[in-house]
Amino acid sequence: MDGDSAGREPTDLEKNRILLDWLRWQVGATERRIRELEVQEAQERARREAAHAALRWKIQPQRSNATALLHRGDCTLYAMDGGFINREEAMIALAEPDIEPCEICRPDTGLTS
């Protein structure tokens, strides 16, 4: 406010401009908080999915002269969408002569005990 308005009550217009500035600040703060929560939610979802994938297995099909491989669900050497197998199926797969465990993720560790 300027020097002429010192000591007087703000006008309705001035009050509404101040209110508008405050509401804009509130909207900005709320939008920032929503973005933070969205990032947190996405990180938590990714963490849950990774933890769940670590408890599953996947089979990389045989290609040309390479043998089929059993991978842990979270192994990044073989990417796939869906088609995971459970512990019992992984144990059966390991017993197959044409399926070998991945030497990087070691899906057989703790599986056969």
Sine and cosine of phi, psi and omega as CSV:
sin_phi,cos_phi,sin_psi,cos_psi,sin_omega,cos_omega
0.00,0.00,0.45,-0.89,-0.02,-1.00
-1.00,0.02,0.05,-1.00,-0.04,-1.00
-0.89,0.46,-0.49,0.87,-0.01,-1.00
-0.94,0.35,-0.40,0.92,-0.08,-1.00
-1.00,-0.10,0.08,1.00,-0.02,-1.00
-0.91,0.42,0.73,-0.68,0.07,-1.00
0.99,0.12,-0.04,1.00,0.01,-1.00
-0.95,-0.32,0.36,-0.93,0.03,-1.00
-0.94,0.34,0.69,-0.72,0.03,-1.00
-0.89,0.46,0.53,-0.85,0.03,-1.00
-0.96,0.29,0.23,-0.97,0.05,-1.00
-0.86,0.51,-0.62,0.78,0.02,-1.00
-0.88,0.47,-0.73,0.68,0.01,-1.00
-0.89,0.45,-0.68,0.74,0.03,-1.00
-0.87,0.49,-0.68,0.73,-0.03,-1.00
-0.94,0.34,-0.55,0.84,0.08,-1.00
-0.92,0.40,-0.66,0.75,0.04,-1.00
-0.90,0.44,-0.70,0.72,0.03,-1.00
-0.87,0.49,-0.68,0.73,0.02,-1.00
-0.88,0.47,-0.69,0.73,0.05,-1.00
-0.87,0.50,-0.69,0.72,0.00,-1.00
-0.91,0.42,-0.67,0.74,0.02,-1.00
-0.90,0.44,-0.63,0.78,0.07,-1.00
-0.88,0.48,-0.66,0.75,0.04,-1.00
-0.89,0.46,-0.69,0.72,0.02,-1.00
-0.88,0.48,-0.69,0.72,0.02,-1.00
-0.88,0.48,-0.70,0.71,0.02,-1.00
-0.88,0.48,-0.69,0.72,0.02,-1.00
-0.90,0.43,-0.65,0.76,0.02,-1.00
-0.92,0.39,-0.66,0.75,0.03,-1.00
-0.90,0.44,-0.66,0.75,0.05,-1.00
-0.88,0.47,-0.69,0.72,0.00,-1.00
-0.90,0.44,-0.65,0.76,0.04,-1.00
-0.88,0.47,-0.68,0.73,0.03,-1.00
-0.88,0.47,-0.67,0.74,0.04,-1.00
-0.87,0.49,-0.71,0.71,-0.01,-1.00
-0.92,0.40,-0.59,0.81,0.05,-1.00
-0.90,0.44,-0.66,0.75,0.04,-1.00
-0.90,0.44,-0.72,0.69,0.02,-1.00
-0.87,0.50,-0.68,0.74,0.00,-1.00
-0.90,0.44,-0.69,0.73,0.02,-1.00
-0.90,0.44,-0.65,0.76,0.03,-1.00
-0.91,0.42,-0.66,0.75,0.01,-1.00
-0.92,0.40,-0.66,0.75,0.04,-1.00
-0.88,0.47,-0.69,0.72,0.02,-1.00
-0.90,0.44,-0.64,0.77,0.03,-1.00
-0.90,0.44,-0.70,0.72,0.02,-1.00
-0.89,0.45,-0.68,0.73,0.00,-1.00
-0.90,0.43,-0.65,0.76,0.02,-1.00
-0.91,0.41,-0.67,0.75,0.02,-1.00
-0.90,0.43,-0.64,0.77,0.02,-1.00
-0.93,0.38,-0.65,0.76,0.01,-1.00
-0.90,0.44,-0.55,0.83,-0.01,-1.00
-0.91,0.40,-0.33,0.95,0.00,-1.00
-0.99,-0.10,0.13,0.99,0.00,-1.00
-0.82,-0.57,0.12,-0.99,0.00,-1.00
-0.73,-0.68,0.25,-0.97,0.04,-1.00
-0.55,-0.84,0.49,-0.87,-0.01,-1.00
-0.93,-0.36,0.81,-0.58,0.08,-1.00
-1.00,0.03,0.89,-0.46,-0.06,-1.00
-0.87,0.50,0.41,-0.91,0.04,-1.00
-0.92,0.40,0.70,-0.72,0.03,-1.00
-0.82,-0.57,0.76,-0.65,0.00,-1.00
0.62,0.79,-0.94,-0.35,-0.06,-1.00
-0.99,-0.15,0.05,1.00,0.02,-1.00
-1.00,0.05,0.56,-0.83,0.01,-1.00
-0.98,0.17,0.36,-0.93,0.09,-1.00
-0.94,0.34,0.55,-0.84,-0.04,-1.00
-0.83,-0.56,0.62,-0.78,0.13,-0.99
-0.99,-0.11,0.77,-0.64,0.00,-1.00
-0.85,-0.53,0.40,-0.92,0.23,-0.97
-0.93,0.37,0.42,-0.91,-0.02,-1.00
-0.87,0.49,-0.45,0.89,-0.03,-1.00
-0.99,-0.16,0.13,0.99,0.03,-1.00
-0.93,0.37,0.76,-0.65,-0.05,-1.00
-1.00,-0.01,-0.03,1.00,0.01,-1.00
-0.95,0.30,-0.40,0.92,0.03,-1.00
-0.71,-0.70,0.95,-0.32,-0.02,-1.00
-0.99,-0.10,0.66,-0.75,0.05,-1.00
-0.39,-0.92,0.34,-0.94,0.07,-1.00
-0.96,-0.29,0.89,-0.46,0.04,-1.00
0.94,0.34,-0.16,-0.99,0.04,-1.00
0.97,0.25,0.36,0.93,0.02,-1.00
-0.95,0.30,0.41,-0.91,0.05,-1.00
-0.88,-0.48,0.34,-0.94,-0.03,-1.00
-1.00,0.01,-0.03,-1.00,-0.06,-1.00
-0.86,0.51,-0.74,0.68,-0.02,-1.00
-0.88,0.48,-0.69,0.72,0.02,-1.00
-0.91,0.42,-0.58,0.81,0.04,-1.00
-0.91,0.41,-0.64,0.77,0.03,-1.00
-0.91,0.42,-0.64,0.77,0.06,-1.00
-0.90,0.43,-0.68,0.74,-0.01,-1.00
-0.88,0.48,-0.66,0.75,0.00,-1.00
-0.90,0.44,-0.46,0.89,0.01,-1.00
-0.97,0.22,-0.25,0.97,0.01,-1.00
-0.96,0.27,0.68,-0.73,-0.04,-1.00
-0.94,0.34,-0.36,0.93,-0.05,-1.00
-0.98,-0.19,0.24,0.97,0.06,-1.00
-0.81,-0.59,0.80,-0.59,0.00,-1.00
-0.89,-0.46,0.44,-0.90,0.06,-1.00
-0.97,0.25,0.56,-0.83,0.09,-1.00
-0.89,0.46,0.72,-0.69,-0.02,-1.00
-0.98,0.19,-0.19,0.98,0.00,-1.00
-1.00,-0.03,-0.81,0.59,-0.08,-1.00
-1.00,0.02,-0.20,0.98,0.05,-1.00
0.75,0.67,0.90,0.43,-0.03,-1.00
-0.92,0.39,-0.27,0.96,-0.01,-1.00
-0.99,0.14,-0.25,0.97,-0.01,-1.00
-0.89,0.46,0.88,-0.47,0.01,-1.00
0.98,0.22,-0.10,0.99,-0.05,-1.00
-0.98,0.17,-0.62,0.78,-0.10,-1.00
-1.00,0.03,-0.12,0.99,-0.02,-1.00
-1.00,0.02,0.00,0.00,0.00,0.00
